Structure formats: C-alpha cells, structure tokens
C-alpha cells in the first residue's frame, strides 16, 4: 500500500496589495481536485472511481493508505495535470514519493 501524508503545510503567498502572508496549503483539497481534472477526460467508470477515491481521501485523517490500483489512479491524475506552481512542490513530492507500507490484518 502507499501512504500519502495529508496534513496541511504552510505556504508563503503575496496578497493583492503586495504584502506577503502565510496560508495553509490544504493537501486533501488539492488531491481530490486533481482526480477530477478535465484533461483526464474521464469516462463514467473513471469518474465513479475518482468520486469513491476522493471520498476516501476526504474521510481520512493525517494520512491515507491507498491500494496499488488506487495509487495508480492518483499518479495518473498527477501526471495529467499541467499548471503546477512553486507552492505545489511539497504536494507533488508527497504524492509522487509516497511511502510503501506493509499492512497486516488484525487478528
């Protein structure tokens, strides 16, 4: 399984009046948003799977564990998105470098 850390991180942005400020980068929101990227040209099966996966991400806590097939969908969405900015670097690294973890059944 792949483990993606979902906790927000702090980004520095410049407001319309030119003043720098700190904001929280919401990883969950970004991750669910790229699943529905129009560039992916999702068919009905893919949109249903993206919706199921986005709900799993939204309901997760500080991290989400994805089956390999789920992670493939997330990576496909990440690979298909164009227009990342410097504030997205940590997000992209968290997804593309997701830790592989072994999960054992509780007995």
HUDA-V466204 format. One record per residue. N is the residue number from 0. RES is the residue in three letters. SS is DSSP state (H for helix, E for strand, - for the rest). PSI is psi in degrees with one decimal (none if undefined). OMEGA is omega in degrees with one decimal (* if undefined). Layout:
# HUDA-V466204
n-><N N>
res-><RES RES>
ss-><SS SS>
psi-><PSI PSI>
omega-><OMEGA OMEGA>
This chain:
# HUDA-V466204
n-><0 1 2 3 4 5 6 7 8 9 10 11 12 13 14 15 16 17 18 19 20 21 22 23 24 25 26 27 28 29 30 31 32 33 34 35 36 37 38 39 40 41 42 43 44 45 46 47 48 49 50 51 52 53 54 55 56 57 58 59 60 61 62 63 64 65 66 67 68 69 70 71 72 73 74 75 76 77 78 79 80 81 82 83 84 85 86 87 88 89 90 91 92 93 94 95 96 97 98 99 100 101 102 103 104 105 106>
res-><UNK UNK UNK UNK UNK UNK UNK UNK UNK UNK UNK UNK UNK UNK UNK UNK UNK UNK UNK UNK UNK UNK UNK UNK UNK UNK UNK UNK UNK UNK UNK UNK UNK UNK UNK UNK UNK UNK UNK UNK UNK UNK UNK UNK UNK UNK UNK UNK UNK UNK UNK UNK UNK UNK UNK UNK UNK UNK UNK UNK UNK UNK UNK UNK UNK UNK UNK UNK UNK UNK UNK UNK UNK UNK UNK UNK UNK UNK UNK UNK UNK UNK UNK UNK UNK UNK UNK UNK UNK UNK UNK UNK UNK UNK UNK UNK UNK UNK UNK UNK UNK UNK UNK UNK UNK UNK UNK>
ss-><- E E E E - - - E E E E E E - - - - - E E E E E E - H H H H H H H H H - - H H H - - - H H H H H H H H H H H H H H H H - - - E E E E - H H H H H H H H H H H H H - - - - - H H H H H H H H H H H - - E E - - - - - - ->
psi-><157.2 136.6 119.1 125.0 128.2 -0.6 142.7 157.2 162.8 133.6 153.8 126.4 162.5 125.0 172.0 -27.4 7.1 2.9 134.3 146.8 162.7 139.1 162.5 126.4 115.5 99.7 -43.4 -46.0 -43.8 -40.8 -44.0 -34.3 -42.2 -21.2 -25.2 20.3 122.7 -27.2 -19.5 -18.1 58.0 136.0 -178.0 -37.9 -41.6 -37.4 -35.6 -41.9 -39.9 -39.6 -43.6 -44.6 -38.9 -37.1 -39.6 -42.3 -46.4 -34.5 -11.0 163.5 -120.9 -15.3 163.9 139.8 124.0 137.2 160.7 -41.8 -36.6 -41.5 -36.0 -41.5 -42.5 -44.7 -38.7 -42.3 -42.8 -45.1 -30.4 -11.8 134.0 139.4 19.3 153.1 174.8 -30.2 -12.6 -5.3 -49.2 -41.1 -49.6 -41.9 -39.7 -40.1 -50.9 -24.8 29.2 136.2 136.7 126.4 148.7 134.9 127.9 144.7 140.2 140.0 none>
omega-><177.7 -179.4 177.4 178.8 -174.6 -177.4 177.8 172.8 -174.6 175.6 176.6 179.1 176.8 -179.2 -179.2 178.8 175.4 -178.6 177.2 175.9 177.9 176.0 177.9 175.9 -175.9 -175.6 -180.0 -179.0 -179.3 -178.7 179.1 -179.1 -177.6 177.7 -177.3 179.5 -179.3 179.1 179.5 179.9 -176.2 171.3 -175.8 179.6 -178.7 -179.3 177.2 178.4 177.2 179.4 178.3 -178.8 179.0 177.1 177.4 179.4 -179.2 -177.9 -177.7 178.1 -177.5 177.9 176.5 175.0 -178.1 170.6 -178.1 179.6 177.2 179.9 176.8 177.8 179.5 179.2 177.7 178.5 179.3 -179.5 -177.0 -177.3 175.2 178.0 175.8 178.3 -177.7 179.6 -178.6 -173.6 -178.6 177.0 -179.3 179.8 179.0 -178.3 -174.7 179.3 -177.8 -179.4 173.0 -179.2 175.5 179.6 178.9 177.0 174.1 179.4 *>
